[in-house]
Amino acid sequence: MANDAYPGDRADDKVDTLEFTSVRIHELALQRWLYQSFPIQDGAYPTPVVFATPKDAHSEFARLFKAGNNPFAYLLKATDSRGNPVYNPHPSNVFYPLLNVKRLNWRYRASQSYAYHRNRRIYYPTAEQHAGQVVLNDLANAASTMMPSAWDFRFQIDYFCKNPQTMSTFVNRLQRKLWAGGGTPQMFIIARYPFPHGPQYLRMFLESDIDNVTQEGDNENNQELRVSFVVCIEGYAVDFKTVFSPVLWEIGLAKERVPLAQDDLDRYFDFNATFAGLDDVRVGQTNPAIDSRPGLPPAN
């Protein structure tokens, strides 16, 4: 839970909860892709993923593994070819393989950003109600938010293992996951934005070489192998400050651009009156275009 709040944020805004931050949304999308793409033991279990700096990856994994809500508890079921457990309940040594994700930066993408504009009809409040609770007048309001702003989310991913064959398998899977084409190696991952945006496919591409950054050691049998690369997710920061506004109710037609008298102005807000010069487009008894459509909810 974030402690800082921007001035003017309403108490019911979702921006101060971790799961609704744009950073976390794209981190979870990357984490799900890593879990699905790089399993261990012939696909039985996903390779554990931690978010830390490369030098702190093993200590962060050990900390999480010892926690009461251990996110890697499934690894306790993993066994070697002889049936012996691979992971102890509380490991004190370094365990392999391991994936580490380091947050690099967030780069604005002006070519696909629309945050200057407002989405004035992103959804109607009736979308959050049960069908039996919707009445005709509920259609008089619409939710609006600012359009998404486009950002590039860049991550450095490091893969640690002990066996050269394991490293070769990982690199081969990575190359196959990033579609080979005429341009940059890329693929599409799913980011789960909160309502009303929902799941969206985002482009993720390789922004660096796939580097072998293994450090030479004295004992090759105990050497740690490491592969490192950088990916970029073309994501979005969405607006959670939903504003509900009345939809278009009446249109006033005039021959000249002149100030309206108070009596004429009052008639615009007299929803029970219809007179010449006003075209009633609101949801009501005098709107044949709306009333002619099937499946409308009851008036009350």
TORBADO-957021 format. One record per residue: residue in one letter; z, x, y negated of N, C-alpha, C in turn. Coordinates in steps of 0.001 Angstrom, whole numbers, padded with zeros to 6 digits, always signed. Layout:
// TORBADO-957021
AZXYZXYZXY
...
This chain:
// TORBADO-957021
M+000000+000850+001185+000000+000000+000000+000000+000885-001234
A-000939+000642-002132-001021+001439-003344+000064+001014-004323
N+000573+001971-005080+001610+001681-006056+001049+001515-007454
D-000092+002151-007729-000665+002092-009064-001522+000836-009200
A-001474+000237-010375-002304-000937-010655-002948-000767-012014
Y-004183-001176-012123-004885-001071-013385-004426-002188-014326
P-004375-001916-015619-003991-002960-016565-004941-004146-016470
G-004354-005331-016458-005165-006542-016394-005405-007054-014996
D-005018-006309-013951-005188-006807-012598-004251-007987-012358
R-004780-009016-011734-003943-010158-011424-003084-009856-010206
A-002003-010615-010071-001083-010369-008966-001726-010658-007621
D-002724-011566-007601-003338-011927-006329-004581-011108-006030
D-004860-010093-006835-006019-009250-006556-005798-008470-005276
K-006884-008251-004530-006804-007518-003279-007035-006022-003469
V-007254-005596-004714-007638-004205-004934-006492-003245-004678
D-005239-003711-004639-004119-002799-004460-003609-002798-003029
T-004431-003189-002064-004104-003060-000660-005097-002105-000021
L-004610-001266+000891-005412-000173+001421-006671-000663+002120
E-006540-001749+002901-007696-002190+003684-008813-002742+002832
F-008547-003039+001555-009581-003589+000689-010156-002533-000263
T-009813-001277-000111-010399-000244-000956-011750+000164-000376
S-012675+000498-001251-014006+000894-000789-013939+002160+000060
V-013017+003062-000263-012894+004303+000512-012521+003992+001952
R-011532+003131+002139-011061+002827+003491-012105+002053+004286
I-012832+001166+003638-013855+000384+004332-014894+001301+004971
H-015315+002334+004244-016348+003221+004770-015769+004258+005737
E-014495+004614+005576-013864+005483+006559-013762+004787+007916
L-013391+003518+007914-013304+002776+009171-014679+002610+009811
A-015716+002428+008990-017069+002322+009537-017471+003627+010228
L-017159+004750+009607-017475+006046+010212-016642+006274+011466
Q-015372+005896+011423-014501+006074+012589-014996+005270+013782
R-015405+004022+013553-015928+003211+014653-017190+003833+015242
W-018054+004372+014364-019284+005003+014867-018959+006225+015718
L-017998+007024+015299-017615+008213+016073-017021+007823+017421
Y-016180+006800+017423-015594+006349+018683-016669+005880+019659
Q-017655+005162+019161-018693+004610+020024-019707+005657+020465
S-019869+006704+019671-020962+007647+019917-020556+008845+020759
F-019282+009241+020735-018879+010491+021386-017668+010254+022289
P-017904+009689+023475-016809+009461+024414-016476+010725+025196
I-015338+010675+025893-014948+011735+026815-014898+011146+028213
Q-015006+012000+029200-014941+011599+030608-015950+010495+030937
D-017201+010806+030687-018306+009902+031056-018173+008524+030431
G-017687+008490+029197-017628+007230+028474-016388+006408+028708
A-015425+006917+029469-014233+006126+029752-013354+005958+028515
Y-013256+006988+027692-012379+006951+026529-013086+007623+025352
P-012826+007147+024133-013432+007798+022955-012702+009082+022589
T-013435+010022+022032-012824+011245+021529-011911+010912+020351
P-010664+011400+020347-009754+011077+019233-010296+011592+017903
V-010085+010799+016851-010557+011111+015505-009364+011112+014560
V-009223+012161+013770-008175+012239+012759-008818+012513+011408
F-008127+012115+010336-008583+012361+008973-007649+013396+008350
A-008143+014609+008216-007340+015705+007670-008290+016824+007297
T-007736+017934+006821-008528+019143+006636-008693+019812+007995
P-009738+020602+008194-009941+021216+009510-008745+022038+010002
K-008058+022736+009107-006928+023557+009545-005715+022717+009933
D-005666+021471+009472-004533+020599+009797-004879+019578+010871
A-006055+019680+011468-006502+018651+012408-005577+018561+013622
H-005219+019687+014203-004408+019666+015426-002987+019190+015147
S-002426+019597+014047-001069+019148+013720-001057+017654+013389
E-002119+017157+012758-002194+015734+012456-002341+014919+013739
F-003111+015432+014690-003235+014739+015965-001894+014715+016699
A-001198+015837+016721+000105+015896+017390+001094+014941+016745
R+001049+014831+015413+001963+013925+014710+001688+012470+015084
L+000416+012106+015103+000065+010739+015444+000354+010427+016907
F+000170+011423+017781+000379+011205+019207+001849+010979+019530
K+002737+011554+018728+004171+011395+018952+004735+010168+018244
A+003925+009520+017401+004420+008382+016625+004679+007184+017528
G+005536+006298+017044+005862+005111+017827+004667+004210+018051
N+003777+004108+017069+002548+003319+017205+001368+004241+017458
N+001479+005065+018469+000473+006073+018810-000915+005437+018928
P-001858+005788+018020-003204+005188+018122-004023+005769+019264
F-003541+006854+019874-004274+007491+020966-003562+007308+022307
A-002809+006229+022443-002067+005990+023685-002999+005862+024886
Y-004242+005466+024643-005186+005317+025759-005444+006639+026464
L-005193+007767+025775-005446+009067+026378-004451+009386+027492
L-003314+008684+027515-002340+008920+028580-002902+008521+029946
K-003954+007705+029954-004578+007300+031208-005636+008293+031672
A-005995+009241+030829-007050+010194+031181-006525+011210+032187
T-007331+011474+033211-006961+012451+034241-008121+013416+034464
D-007807+014575+035041-008842+015557+035359-009455+015229+036713
S-010297+016136+037206-011003+015893+038468-010055+015804+039654
R-008837+016351+039500-007854+016308+040579-006907+015125+040454
G-007094+014328+039412-006219+013182+039221-004973+013468+038430
N-004864+014693+037870-003680+015042+037093-003850+014583+035647
P-002782+014107+035008-002888+013683+033606-003337+014828+032708
V-004263+014529+031818-004748+015538+030880-003826+015652+029674
Y-003269+014539+029245-002399+014512+028070-000977+014170+028504
N-000035+014964+028052+001370+014668+028283+001837+013613+027286
P+002943+012921+027557+003424+011924+026590+003676+012495+025201
H+004165+013711+025138+004421+014322+023832+003882+015747+023857
P+002594+015912+023609+001979+017241+023741+002495+018210+022687
S+002711+019424+023110+003116+020475+022181+002002+021476+021960
N+000994+021439+022829-000126+022361+022703-001312+021654+022083
V-002331+022431+021773-003562+021875+021221-004386+021275+022351
F-004924+020066+022116-005711+019393+023138-007134+019199+022627
Y-008082+019266+023552-009494+019184+023226-010168+018170+024143
P-011305+017601+023718-011948+017771+022406-011265+016938+021335
L-011619+017230+020079-011015+016548+018935-012031+016498+017799
L-012101+015339+017146-012963+015162+015969-012094+015044+014729
N-012462+015786+013706-011737+015724+012441-012702+015334+011325
V-012240+014439+010444-013035+013974+009304-012314+014388+008022
K-013027+015093+007180-012497+015507+005875-013261+014783+004768
R-012521+014150+003876-013149+013462+002739-013633+014511+001734
L-014893+014411+001353-015439+015379+000391-015444+014806-001024
N-016359+013873-001314-016396+013288-002663-017126+011950-002612
W-017187+011311-003776-017819+010006-003921-018784+010101-005092
R-020066+009929-004822-021122+010171-005795-021811+008858-006147
Y-021906+008588-007447-022515+007337-007918-024015+007348-007664
R-024551+006216-007195-025969+006083-006869-026572+005030-007789
A-027093+005476-008920-027549+004555-009951-028773+003759-009539
S-029601+004286-008662-030857+003619-008313-030647+002313-007560
Q-029493+002138-006931-029231+000934-006155-027966+000213-006623
S-027553+000471-007828-026335-000138-008355-026695-001315-009256
Y-025982-002426-009077-026239-003642-009841-024965-004155-010514
A-023984-003272-010702-022678-003698-011182-022711-004198-012625
Y-023785-003969-013344-023880-004470-014718-024005-005991-014723
H-024518-006555-013621-024780-007987-013555-023663-008691-012782
R-023621-009981-012961-022616-010796-012294-023292-011742-011299
N-022752-011793-010107-023229-012738-009099-022534-014070-009369
R-023225-014967-010002-022590-016185-010521-022411-017267-009467
R-023060-017138-008328-022894-018143-007279-022758-017437-005943
I-021749-016615-005832-021603-015858-004591-021188-016770-003444
Y-020385-017784-003735-020083-018822-002748-019346-019957-003453
Y-019214-021083-002765-018479-022229-003286-017097-022280-002641
P-016097-022792-003348-014749-022862-002767-014698-023634-001466
T-015669-024502-001246-015669-025281-000008-015829-024403+001223
A-016301-023176+001051-016470-022277+002191-015130-021887+002800
E-014050-021990+002029-012729-021619+002516-011922-022837+002967
Q-012512-024026+002982-011808-025241+003341-012319-025787+004671
H-011470-026564+005314-011894-027249+006529-012849-028390+006166
A-013728-028712+007088-014769-029703+006800-014173-031049+006395
G-013063-031427+007016-012474-032712+006705-011781-032777+005356
Q-011579-031633+004718-010886-031592+003430-011834-031472+002245
V-013117-031386+002481-014087-031204+001411-014469-032559+000832
V-014439-032656-000480-014895-033853-001173-016037-033477-002101
L-016718-034470-002606-017936-034233-003380-017666-033420-004637
N-016566-033692-005304-016272-032993-006552-015933-031523-006344
D-015670-031117-005101-015424-029700-004843-016657-028856-005129
L-017817-029494-005126-019055-028762-005388-019248-028471-006868
A-018284-028871-007691-018421-028686-009131-018043-027289-009587
N-017512-026450-008696-017112-025095-009062-017771-024094-008125
A-017992-022915-008655-018583-021840-007860-017827-020545-008129
A-017729-019705-007111-017073-018402-007250-018079-017379-007740
S-017634-016505-008614-018506-015448-009128-017751-014138-009148
T-018461-013057-008898-017920-011700-008959-018975-010792-009566
M-018569-009595-009895-019538-008603-010342-020377-008138-009151
M-021619-007812-009390-022478-007301-008331-021961-005943-007853
P-022244-005560-006608-021728-004290-006082-022293-003089-006837
S-021471-002063-006933-021927-000779-007462-022139+000177-006288
A-023193+000963-006354-023608+001812-005236-022966+003192-005344
W-022397+003653-004229-021748+004962-004171-022106+005644-002857
D-022220+006969-002929-022389+007788-001729-021025+008317-001305
F-020666+008061-000058-019390+008518+000503-019697+009696+001429
R-019233+010888+001061-019574+012115+001787-018379+012607+002599
F-018665+012975+003859-017614+013412+004767-018060+014676+005500
Q-017110+015567+005708-017332+016724+006584-016696+016420+007929
I-017478+016541+008988-017001+016249+010337-016977+017539+011136
D-015851+017798+011799-015683+018991+012632-015330+018566+014047
Y-015989+019196+015006-015754+018909+016423-015171+020148+017081
F-014001+019991+017701-013309+021096+018360-013351+020883+019872
C-013633+021950+020602-013622+021887+022062-013392+023298+022607
K-013309+023388+023947-013048+024689+024587-014206+025149+025462
N-015077+024247+025853-016117+024542+026822-017476+024564+026134
P-018271+025625+026319-019619+025646+025718-020483+024471+026160
Q-020325+024036+027405-021103+022898+027868-020705+021626+027118
T-019417+021479+026824-018951+020321+026056-019541+020334+024653
M-019587+021521+024043-020167+021634+022711-021656+021304+022727
S-022368+021784+023740-023800+021492+023843-024045+020001+024023
T-023214+019348+024817-023353+017909+025016-023133+017153+023713
F-022133+017570+022942-021857+016908+021672-023038+017059+020716
V-023568+018267+020581-024687+018501+019665-025900+017691+020095
N-026144+017619+021394-027285+016853+021888-027123+015371+021571
R-025920+014833+021748-025678+013428+021428-025830+013177+019930
L-025350+014103+019117-025471+013951+017674-026934+013928+017258
Q-027726+014811+017818-029145+014854+017477-029863+013578+017896
R-029449+012999+019015-030087+011770+019486-029621+010560+018692
K-028386+010585+018185-027889+009471+017389-028565+009418+016029
L-028853+010565+015451-029541+010620+014165-031029+010556+014443
W-031631+009445+014135-033013+009189+014512-033929+010300+014039
A-034721+010807+014941-035688+011842+014588-036903+011180+013948
G-037187+011526+012718-038333+010961+012020-038970+012011+011135
G-039833+011538+010276-040525+012461+009400-039681+012953+008243
G-038516+012318+008031-037668+012703+006912-036318+013209+007377
T-035301+012907+006590-033948+013359+006898-033414+012636+008132
P-032755+013341+009064-032118+012653+010203-031129+011607+009705
Q-031233+010404+010230-030443+009307+009698-030214+008256+010765
M-029354+007315+010446-029135+006134+011267-028439+005092+010404
F-028158+003935+010979-027488+002872+010250-026196+002506+010965
I-025126+002396+010189-023829+002007+010725-023405+000697+010063
I-022435+000030+010663-021971-001260+010168-020652-001077+009423
A-020634-001511+008171-019401-001547+007374-018965-002992+007247
R-017701-003247+007491-017179-004615+007472-016476-004871+006142
Y-017242-005421+005207-016676-005779+003910-015928-007110+004030
P-014895-007300+003232-014174-008578+003274-015055-009734+002806
F-014604-010959+003094-015293-012173+002654-015470-012133+001137
P-016618-012539+000637-017720-013222+001327-018864-012303+001742
H-018705-010994+001639-019817-010080+001918-020053-009916+003412
G-018971-009702+004169-019105-009606+005614-019714-008288+006072
P-020095-008193+007353-020671-006949+007889-022020-006643+007246
Q-022224-005360+006937-023475-004919+006329-023918-003613+006987
Y-025225-003476+007187-025778-002216+007692-025939-001237+006530
L-025424-000023+006714-025513+001018+005698-026223+002240+006259
R-027008+002872+005422-027707+004098+005836-026748+005275+005805
M-026738+006033+006880-025979+007283+006952-026937+008393+007359
F-026928+009486+006616-027865+010570+006909-027145+011914+006926
L-027764+012846+007616-027233+014204+007723-027566+014965+006452
E-026544+015489+005800-026742+016161+004516-026638+017673+004629
S-026418+018198+005798-026277+019647+005981-026880+020026+007323
D-026836+021305+007620-027175+021749+008965-026026+021419+009913
I-026320+021431+011205-025263+021340+012217-024849+022772+012519
D-023738+023188+011960-023333+024596+011980-022349+024880+013109
N-022563+026006+013758-021589+026534+014710-020670+027488+013951
V-019449+027049+013694-018505+027838+012892-017382+028395+013759
T-017707+028646+015026-016728+029213+015942-016349+030620+015495
Q-015064+030883+015453-014586+032209+015102-014435+033044+016362
E-014893+034284+016289-014811+035166+017446-013357+035555+017699
G-012957+035477+018972-011590+035816+019348-011556+036940+020359
D-010364+037430+020624-010220+038521+021590-010401+038030+023016
N-009943+036840+023288-010018+036292+024636-011021+035149+024642
E-012181+035387+025212-013212+034361+025207-012814+033139+026025
N-011955+033317+027046-011532+032180+027867-010633+031219+027093
N-010027+031693+026020-009120+030863+025222-009692+030607+023831
Q-010996+030767+023699-011628+030650+022397-011856+029184+022037
E-011596+028854+020781-011825+027503+020283-013235+027414+019714
L-014028+026471+020229-015380+026245+019747-015358+025138+018698
R-016163+025316+017665-016128+024351+016551-017536+024144+015998
V-017900+022895+015823-019157+022490+015214-018841+021715+013945
S-019577+021974+012877-019294+021338+011594-020592+020849+010957
F-020529+019680+010328-021684+019134+009618-021185+018121+008589
V-022074+017746+007664-021743+016822+006572-022659+015610+006664
V-022075+014415+006562-022847+013180+006531-022582+012452+005222
C-023528+011645+004836-023412+010847+003617-023696+009392+003959
I-022789+008499+003576-022962+007059+003786-023328+006423+002457
E-024449+005747+002421-024867+005044+001209-024195+003675+001189
G-023010+003639+000596-022208+002433+000601-022111+001780-000758
Y-021159+000852-000860-020995+000070-002084-019511-000177-002348
A-019191-000277-003616-017875-000731-004056-018034-002174-004526
V-017360-003097-003849-017510-004516-004147-016340-004993-004999
D-016598-006050-005730-015608-006618-006654-014804-007691-005931
F-013479-007565-005964-012613-008543-005321-011964-009489-006330
K-012293-009354-007607-011718-010225-008633-012580-011482-008749
T-012362-012405-007853-013151-013630-007827-012735-014554-008961
V-013727-015066-009669-013502-016009-010767-014209-017311-010421
F-013495-018426-010529-014078-019735-010249-014441-020399-011573
S-015701-020802-011689-016216-021384-012921-016955-022675-012606
P-016981-023626-013557-017755-024864-013333-019244-024561-013226
V-019898-025262-012357-021343-025135-012266-021964-025973-013374
L-023301-025888-013499-024002-026611-014557-023828-028123-014391
W-023358-028771-015450-023113-030211-015380-024130-031002-016191
E-024333-030630-017452-025238-031391-018306-026103-030449-019132
I-027318-030888-019412-028235-030122-020245-028541-030953-021485
G-028326-030374-022660-028635-031061-023910-029989-030649-024427
L-030822-031607-024779-032164-031347-025291-032216-031723-026761
A-032754-030846-027597-032846-031107-029030-034176-030592-029547
K-034681-031217-030593-035940-030796-031190-035762-029603-032109
E-034598-029460-032682-034360-028393-033634-033086-027644-033254
R-033021-026420-033719-031820-025618-033503-030891-025813-034703
V-030023-026802-034579-029110-027131-035669-027702-027248-035099
P-026688-027029-035936-025306-027193-035452-025057-028638-035030
L-024302-028815-033942-023987-030137-033444-022773-030698-034173
A-022866-031972-034492-021693-032642-035060-020624-032792-034000
Q-019388-032987-034441-018283-033071-033494-018451-034232-032529
D-018969-035376-033043-019156-036522-032160-020192-036235-031078
D-021263-035541-031462-022284-035204-030467-021755-034202-029443
L-020945-033271-029951-020377-032276-029045-019418-032920-028049
D-018678-033907-028523-017733-034585-027629-018454-035300-026504
R-019661-035771-026783-020376-036510-025760-020804-035624-024593
Y-020920-034318-024844-021238-033414-023755-020122-033360-022721
F-018904-033633-023161-017751-033565-022265-017280-034942-021835
D-018040-035964-022194-017745-037309-021732-018544-037534-020450
F-017899-037251-019309-018620-037282-018053-018866-038701-017539
N-018368-039685-018238-018598-041068-017824-019726-041712-018609
A-020342-040970-019510-021371-041546-020367-022700-040850-020128
T-023763-041632-020173-025115-041102-020076-025935-041709-021206
F-026565-040871-022023-027318-041378-023156-028590-040549-023320
A-029468-041021-024139-030743-040345-024349-030509-038957-024912
G-031238-037991-024399-031085-036616-024852-030229-035781-023931
L-029552-036397-022983-028765-035667-021989-029354-035894-020608
D-029565-034843-019894-030031-034936-018518-028842-034624-017616
D-028340-035637-016938-027138-035495-016132-027492-034839-014798
V-027036-033597-014576-027301-032904-013324-026022-032652-012546
R-024912-033223-012962-023658-032998-012275-023616-033792-010975
V-022646-033456-010121-022440-034185-008882-021711-035473-009216
G-022381-036583-009154-021770-037850-009519-022654-039008-009106
Q-022331-040191-009630-023039-041392-009211-024409-041518-009858
T-024677-040728-010902-025938-040870-011620-026876-039710-011340
N-026722-039068-010191-027562-037924-009855-028352-038238-008592
P-029508-038869-008717-030268-039261-007514-030752-038061-006710
A-030982-036920-007363-031458-035747-006625-030409-035276-005623
I-029149-035294-006031-028075-034887-005131-027810-035973-004095
D-027756-037217-004557-027401-038313-003659-028435-038525-002570
S-029656-038091-002786-030707-038311-001793-030613-037331-000622
R-029786-036307-000730-029702-035317+000341-028743-035788+001430
P-029080-035527+002684-028209-035962+003785-027016-035017+003954
G-025981-035527+004611-024842-034702+004983-023875-034391+003862
L-023888-035150+002765-022964-034885+001660-021561-035349+002048
P-020517-034650+001567-019150-035091+001836-018844-036365+001055
P-017771-037052+001412-017420-038281+000684-017035-037975-000760
A-017117-039018-001620-016837-038826-003041-015374-038534-003284
N-014463-039050-002482-013036-038844-002670-012398-038414-001355
